[in-house]
């Protein structure tokens, strides 16, 4: 009887398996990234990536997408600042950074910049709308896209370092 009355005071989440293993989402989310990616991510991007994975594990699609957008944007800022040393755009905003990178003589691969633009236009900008909601399947799709973008950024940075 006491247990029944106390259970009414508690909330519990049931973690259901999805496309990503619960172990990876909760215990080892950074294992989902390429081997070169984590060391290149700023701390805030790592925090948001881990938060997004936890949100997916607990079925919180909208929260996961919000954190993924912050993560990818933080990684883009790091990437841009690493490549562009002088005459940077005044504000490190997603679209101006990508457009500036496209115009450079040593521009990053088009596929990478197109991928970042796709995420910005189709997810980041709509996510800012206060009525935006995301189902768990959409969040898992975006996790896959984000992992790909993060890995491509890290790979390009590594290629640039190895070329010098």
N, C-alpha and C positions, 0 to 999 in steps of 0.2 A: 504494500500500500504506500509506504514512504517513497519507494523507488518510482512508482507511477506518478506520484504528485511532483517529485523533483524532475522527472523527465519532461514535464510540461514547461519547465523553466529553461530548457536547453534547446538549441537548434543544432541540427546535424546535417552535414552534407554527405551525400553518397557519391563517391567517385566512380563514374562509369567509364569503361574502356571506350576509347574513340580511335581515330586513325593513328594517334601517337600513343605510345605506351605511357601508362600512368607513372611508371618508374622514371622515365625520362622527363615527363612534365613536372613532377614534384621533387624528385631527388637529384637528377642530373640533367637539367635543361640545357646546359651549355654543351653537352655531348651531342646535341642536335646540330651544332655548328661545325664547320670545317675546322681542321686543325690550326690553320693560320688566323682564324677569325677572332676568337676570344682575346688573344693578346693585343689586338689592334682596336678593340672596342673601348670607348670611354666608359668610365664607371657608371654614368647615368644610363647608358645604353644597355649595359649588362643588367642593371637593376630592372629596367623596363622589360627586357627580354625574359628574365626570370619571372617577373610579375605576370607577364602575358601568358607564359606557360602554366603558371598556377591557376590563372583565371580560366584557361581552357579546361584544365583538369576538373575544375569545380563547375563547369558549365556556364561560365559568365562570358558570353560571346562579346558583348559590347565593351566590357572592361578589357578583355584581351586585345581587341582591335585598337583601342585607345593607347594601350601600352606599346603595342607593336609600332604604331605610327610615331610615337615619341622615340622609340629605339632606333628605327631606321633613319629618322631625321637627325638624331644625335650622331649616328655613324656617318651620315652624309656631311655634316659639319666638320667632323674630324677629317674625313677624306678630303674635302675641299681645302681645308686649312693646311693639310699636308702637301697638297699639290700646288696651290696658289700661294706664293710667298709675298708677292707685291701686287698692288692695285686690285685688292679684293673688292667684292661688292660691299656696299656700305652696311647692309644688314644681312646676316647669314640666314636668309630665307630660302626655302626649298627650291622654288622655281628660278629665282635669280642665280642661285649657285649652279644649278644644272645648265642653265642657258650660258652662263659664263664658261663653264667647263667645255661645252660644245664648241665654243669659238676658239679655244686654245689650239696652238700649233701641236702640242702634245696631248690632244684631247683623249679622254678615256674611251674605251670601246663603245661604239654606238649602242650595242645591245644592252650594256650596263646603264647608260644614260636613258635609253628608251624604257628600260625596266623601272628605273627610279621615277621617271615621269608618269608611267602607268600607275604606279602605287600612289603617287601624289594626286593625280587627277581623279582616279576612280575610288580611292579609299581615304587618303588623308584629308582632302578637302571636304568630302561628304561627312566624314566622321566628326568634323567640327560642328556640324549642325545639331542643335539641341534635341531634335526629334529622331536622330539617327539611332537605329538599333540593329544589332547584328546577331544572327543565330549562330549556334555553335559550329555548324558546318562552314559557314562563311569565315568564322574566326580561324578554323583549322586550315582553310584554303589560304587565308592571308598569312598564317604562320609559315606555310610552305613558301609562298612568294617572298616573304621577308627573309627567311633563311637563305634563299637563293641570292637575294640582293646583297645581304650582309657578306656572304661568302664571295660574291663577285668583287665587291669593294676591297675586301682583304686580299684577294688574289691579285687584283690590279696593283695595289700598293706594294705587294711583294715583288711583282714583276718589275715595277719601276725601280725598286731598290736594287734588284739583281742586274738591271740594265746599266746601272751607273758604276 
